[in-house]
Structures are given as C-alpha cells and as structure tokens.
Amino acid sequence: MRVGIFGGSFNPPHVAHVLAAAYVLSCCEIDRLLVVPAYQHPFAKALTPFADRLEMCRRAFADLARVEISAVEEQLGGESRTVRTLEHLHEQHPEWRMRLVVGADVVHEMDRWWSPERVRQLAPPLVLGRIGIAPPPDYEHAPRVLPEVSSTAIRAALARGVPQDDVVPRSVVEYIAERGLYRE
C-alpha cells in the first residue's frame, strides 16, 4: 500500500491543503492519504486546540475519498516530530510504502527537523510547488499546483473580521464561526 503522509499545523486547513490532497491522489502513485495535524508545534508556534484543528481537517477533506484524518500525534503526545510519527507509523504498518507530502515552502525547513535523513529514508518527500515560492534546487521540477494561500494570513484576516470564504472550505468557515475561533 502506497500511503502519502500529509502533516501540518492545519491552523486552519484551507483550499491549498485540499487541492494538495486532490492532486496527490489524482496524479501521484498514492493509494491513500493520511492527513496528520500536528499536536504540539515543534518550533513553539501557538496553535488552536488540537481537537478543533482535527475537526476542521475532517470537514475540509470530507469530500475526498481515500483521505483519512489521523490523531496519531495526539496519541504520541508532546512536541510533534515528523521522524517520531513516521517511525511509529512504520512500526504499526510495515507494509506501507510512505511518501511525505510537503509544499515547496516547507522543504526549505526540512534540514532543521529532527533526523531529516531518517525522515527522507522512511518517507521520501513528494514535493508540491506553490505559486510565489521558489523551490530549492533539488526540487526545482516540483509541480507548481498550489495557490499562494497562507494559514497565517487567514488567521490575521479572520481576527480583523475579514471573511475568508474564498480560501477556506465552507464547512471549515462554518466551524470557525460556530466555535468563535481566530478572533482577537
């Protein structure tokens, strides 16, 4: 089984995340995509509560067959480390051939991660280009399939009361309103 592992803060999940999942399932040799929200950000970035981000992911990706939302990082507890998550998934599912789905903006940071070589060994990166982001030289042929959308910008706009209906899935926008998330 070929499984894409798509991790991130998903704070909140937006259309570029959904498009990335659809692209990977449609155009890459991936049988299933596991969406893995970070439990606790390793670089001490403040995050909306995990339960809210998990539910927003469930809603954002609900229309895509072969996508599963995983709470594995909550089960592991503590700071989220990609290498720890991949090693756990490998132990639990040795039959999986994993690929780590990352955007060209994130691949720049991989060398700052814990055990980046082990990450690449367990799940070779499947890099997706993003408009407005130059991919590193090793990944210059990454398909530029993702729009320039940023969760940081979305949170800032929502805090100012600016609707984000054009870049956040409708079901997630509804959840954010119901829960009063991202207000100042």
C-alpha positions in Angstrom: 0.0 0.0 0.0 1.4 3.4 -1.0 0.5 6.0 1.6 1.1 9.7 1.4 1.6 11.3 4.8 0.4 14.9 4.8 1.3 16.6 8.1 1.0 20.2 9.1 -0.5 22.6 11.6 -3.7 23.0 9.6 -4.4 26.1 11.6 -6.9 26.4 9.8 -6.9 24.0 6.8 -7.5 25.9 3.6 -8.1 25.3 -0.1 -4.4 24.8 -0.9 -4.4 21.9 1.6 -7.4 20.4 -0.1 -6.0 20.9 -3.5 -2.7 19.3 -2.5 -4.6 16.2 -1.3 -6.7 16.1 -4.5 -3.6 16.5 -6.7 -1.6 13.8 -4.8 -4.5 11.3 -5.1 -5.1 12.1 -8.7 -1.7 12.4 -10.2 0.8 10.5 -7.9 1.3 6.9 -7.2 -0.5 7.1 -3.8 -3.3 4.7 -2.8 -4.3 6.5 0.4 -3.5 9.9 2.0 -3.2 10.3 5.8 -3.7 13.8 7.0 -1.8 14.3 10.2 -2.4 17.5 12.2 0.5 18.4 14.5 -0.3 18.0 18.2 2.2 20.5 19.6 4.3 22.6 17.2 8.0 21.7 17.4 9.0 25.4 16.9 6.7 26.6 19.8 4.2 28.2 17.4 0.9 28.9 19.1 -1.8 26.6 17.8 -5.6 26.5 18.0 -6.6 23.5 20.2 -5.9 20.1 18.6 -9.5 19.0 18.8 -10.6 22.0 16.8 -7.9 21.5 14.2 -8.7 17.8 13.9 -12.4 18.5 13.4 -11.6 21.3 10.8 -9.5 18.7 8.9 -12.3 16.2 9.0 -14.6 18.8 7.5 -12.1 20.2 5.0 -11.2 16.8 3.5 -14.6 15.1 3.9 -15.4 15.1 0.1 -12.1 13.3 -0.8 -12.2 9.6 -1.0 -9.1 7.8 0.2 -8.2 10.5 2.7 -8.1 9.6 6.4 -7.6 12.2 9.2 -5.3 10.8 11.9 -4.9 11.8 15.5 -1.6 9.8 15.8 0.3 12.8 17.0 -2.1 13.3 19.9 -1.7 9.7 20.8 2.1 10.1 20.7 1.8 13.3 22.8 4.3 16.1 23.4 6.0 18.0 20.6 5.2 16.8 17.1 8.3 15.4 15.4 7.9 14.1 11.9 10.6 11.4 12.4 8.8 10.1 15.5 5.5 10.0 13.7 6.9 8.2 10.7 8.8 5.7 12.8 5.6 5.0 14.7 3.5 4.6 11.5 6.3 2.3 10.1 6.2 0.1 13.2 2.4 -0.1 13.1 2.2 -0.6 9.3 5.4 -2.1 7.9 3.6 -2.9 4.7 3.1 0.8 3.9 5.4 2.5 1.4 5.2 6.0 2.7 5.8 9.3 1.0 5.9 12.6 2.9 3.8 15.2 1.1 5.3 18.7 1.6 5.0 22.0 0.0 8.0 23.7 -1.6 7.8 26.3 1.2 8.3 23.6 3.9 11.0 21.6 2.1 13.3 24.6 2.9 12.9 23.9 6.6 13.5 20.1 6.5 17.1 20.3 7.4 16.1 22.0 10.7 13.9 19.0 11.6 15.0 16.1 13.9 16.8 13.4 11.9 16.0 14.8 8.4 17.9 11.9 6.7 15.8 9.3 8.6 12.6 11.2 7.5 13.7 11.0 3.9 14.5 7.3 4.3 11.2 6.4 5.9 9.1 8.6 3.6 10.8 10.2 0.6 9.4 13.7 0.1 6.7 14.3 -2.5 7.2 18.0 -3.0 4.4 20.2 -4.4 5.3 23.6 -5.7 3.4 26.7 -4.6 2.9 29.8 -6.7 5.1 32.6 -5.4 7.5 30.2 -3.6 10.8 29.2 -5.3 11.5 25.6 -4.7 15.0 24.6 -3.6 17.4 23.5 -6.4 16.9 19.7 -5.7 13.2 20.2 -6.2 13.0 22.8 -9.0 10.8 20.4 -11.0 8.1 20.2 -8.3 4.8 20.8 -10.0 3.5 24.3 -9.1 0.0 23.2 -8.3 -0.8 25.1 -5.1 -2.1 28.6 -4.9 -0.4 31.2 -2.7 -2.6 30.8 0.4 -1.3 31.1 3.9 -2.9 30.0 7.2 -1.1 32.9 8.9 -2.7 35.4 6.6 -6.1 33.7 7.0 -5.9 33.9 10.8 -4.9 37.6 10.7 -7.8 38.4 8.3 -10.3 36.5 10.5 -9.0 38.3 13.6 -9.8 41.6 11.7 -13.3 40.3 10.8 -12.5 39.8 7.1 -14.3 36.8 5.7 -12.1 34.1 4.1 -14.8 32.2 2.2 -12.8 32.2 -1.0 -9.8 30.4 0.6 -11.2 28.3 3.4 -13.7 25.4 2.7 -17.3 26.4 3.6 -17.6 23.7 6.2 -14.5 25.0 8.0 -15.7 28.6 7.8 -18.9 27.4 9.5 -17.0 25.6 12.2 -14.8 28.6 12.8 -17.9 30.8 13.3 -19.6 28.2 15.5 -16.6 27.9 17.8 -15.6 31.6 17.7 -12.0 30.7 16.5 -9.4 33.2 15.4 -10.9 36.3 16.9 -8.7 38.8 18.6 
